[in-house]
């Protein structure tokens, strides 16, 4: 169990560092207004699902389950992680990155408690194999 938790923490840290470097290297883009309902964005490189919490105290998992068909994997104390959204599943090359209010999430969806107005994003991103 400790090995799994250590692996997940190391994997999360790697994704976080990759994301930080990607953000530093990307162009500045004006933020769009907060969505008021479920919004799907299809781009050439990645797919996104953006949701806005409508009440305090719900988990990101509850909000996601109410708005999409999902697949998850439970890692016990590390929480539940999303492996598929609406028939788009993680694989060895891409995964569903999870953001809360435009910050890379520090917990799994089952452990992230939201406040009304919080915006969660799931972005289907490529895994940078060089950083693993």
C-alpha angles and dihedrals in degrees: 000000000000090000091053092049091047090049092050092048091049091047092048091049090050092051090047093052091046091051093048091052091046090052092050091052097045129093120261110259125190110245116250121230116274112271116243096207141012110317127188121199120192116194133170094255106029145013123228137196115195122191133176121214113236098190141034121256102025118127122239087243092057092049092047094047090052092055109033145024105256143181121209142182120216115220096183112230091012090061137229120318126198114244099169140019122190095338095316106115134189117251140167091292105039140026140181106264113204124217132181116201090344093306121114105255117252094201139040121270093258092057099043110099113199135209123214109281096025112138120216124193131193111197122187100225135178117250112238100228092193092065096049 
